[in-house]
Amino acid sequence: MGKTIVEKIFSAHANKDVRANDIVVAEIDRMMAHDGNGPLAIDIFYQLGGERLAVPEKTFFVLDHYIPCPNEDVARIHAIIRNFVKKMSCVLFDAQGICHQIMMEKAGIQPGHLVVGSDSHTTTYGALNAFSTGVGSTDFAAAMLTGQLWFLVPETIEVQITGKLRPGVMGKDLVLHLAAVLKADGATYQVLEFKGEAVKALSMDERITMANMAVEMGAKAGIFEFDEKTAAWYAHNGLTVEKDGVTADSDAVYAGKIEIDASALEPMIAKPHAVDNVSPIGKMPDTPINQASLGSCTNGRISDLATAAAILKGKKINKDVRMYVTPASRAIYQEAMQKGYLNTLTEAGAVIIPPSCGWCIGVCNGIPGDDDKVISTANRNFKGRMGNRYAEIYLASPATVAASAIYGRITDPRNLL
Amino acid sequence: MRGQVHKLGDDINTDYIISGKNKRDTFDPREMVKHLFEDIDPTLAMRIKCGDILVAGNNFGCGSSREAAPQVIKAAGVRAVLAKSFARIFFRNGINIGLPLLICDTGGIEEGDVLEIDLENGIIQNITRNRQITFRKLPAVMADIFQEGGLVNYLRKNQGFVV
């Protein structure tokens, strides 16, 4: 009987032959905590009697949630992390970008790796063929101390995506459609393994978006096969591939299968206040918007900015809309500057925000007002998510957000192609 | 343990338990208690008394990995959370801090009901409705962690994971 991708990854990291539903202790290749949940993990590490990290060079802290620092209380919290990193000789990325983008650019994550992070969207690195998942602060403290964690080896749902996305329809629309199919708990404790011709055709940035949002269906991970596009992504980022990609056996056992015809999809909108409350754009009522937010760990990559810039080039955003653009990292910020995207976006009326999680989680850098309607490329639209429970959040692709910013209402980007 | 029920719905995410803005400036859960469930029910935090029980539907604790969520529930004096199902990270986090998270059929429990929970034998007695339900046993490793009162005590005792 064959194995799924994650059964192979867990077998390699538990040093024995394991299957779905086995409970194992596994070695961790990389671990990441941010300023949101890292300070608590540090506190718990000391409660555990911790003096040294199990693997300092594989332990990463990223300051990204409250950047630029909004007040003195947060500055003190940031100092706790900086001091800990210094004392423990682990790795710090301080105000350089959003943790998931930074980890992919700089932490040496390889296909087949097992990664944990103090953030639910740690699933993102599944796009690199790694198993990666979110943990809480106590689990993170235990991982820092021991280099290991216990896991239930997850079952896998096969997601076969056939056909071809039509112009103006992006990976983001595909994953929002999947959220509509699976609902918010449809993959709880399970892994989504993405396959099929439409998946092969997706850009790496789109795969990253989809892996990022796997957790919105409750999934423990969302994982892609390693292919020539993954290899090209490593090369483009100046990174070396040191491990072979992990593929599922042809006779692997899956807990379920979902089939999607990408050709049939149109742009999708997740309406307030749930990610699985999805409507095809053609079925949306007329929806005026006040804020357009482009960026985040979901859609702040270079091709996302390029897509928005292509739509906004030579145009102006609506006078009743404010548009915030947040590149996911300093490297992306620089590339977008060099390629002229930031110039195009600011000429159209957008404001560029430093790489950070601020507006997505409602802590700084773009909190909406009462009764505001926001169209956003982020991954969550819960009531109050952006810091104001009287605002409404609509999730969409970068193309839809850019098109909507021009017209001041939710707009099908295919009308502008 | 015996306590009074506050009933919640499906897909109660960790943002609803404690929002990002209310956990930004501190990591002390006691300072966050007044904001518990603020975005979905601004007066609920005031109505929750020490010893009360939260009862929810499916997928309780979905969303963010913030451990502040179970911590604030515990700091508010809530003795146990009952749900038809829990989201994965929240479930680990809750057990890791010794908060009883009980998977059971919560359909017949209503707001204000008084429940008597027998953790040892897996039985929940609904005193108000004179009904009894059972809850699912934890996997062995989680039962051991819970038995020790949480992962900190477990690791101090075992010096690592024992599965």
Interface residues (C-beta under 8 A of the other chain):
Chain A: I23 V24 V25 G36 N37 P39 L40 D43 I44 Q47 L48 G49 H65 Y66 P70 N71 D73 V74 I77 G117 S118 D119 S120 T122 G134 V135 G136 S137 T138 D139 A142 L145 T146 Q148 L149 W150 L152 A184 D185 T188 Y189 G218 K220 A274 I361 G362 V363 R380 F382 K383 G384 R385 G387 R389
Chain B: D11 N13 D15 Y16 S19 G20 K21 K23 R24 D25 T26 F27 E38 D39 I40 N58 N59 C62 G63 S64 S65 R66 E67 A68 S85 A87 R88 I89 R92 N93 N96 I97 P139 A140 V141 G150 L151 V152 L155 R156 G160 F161 V163
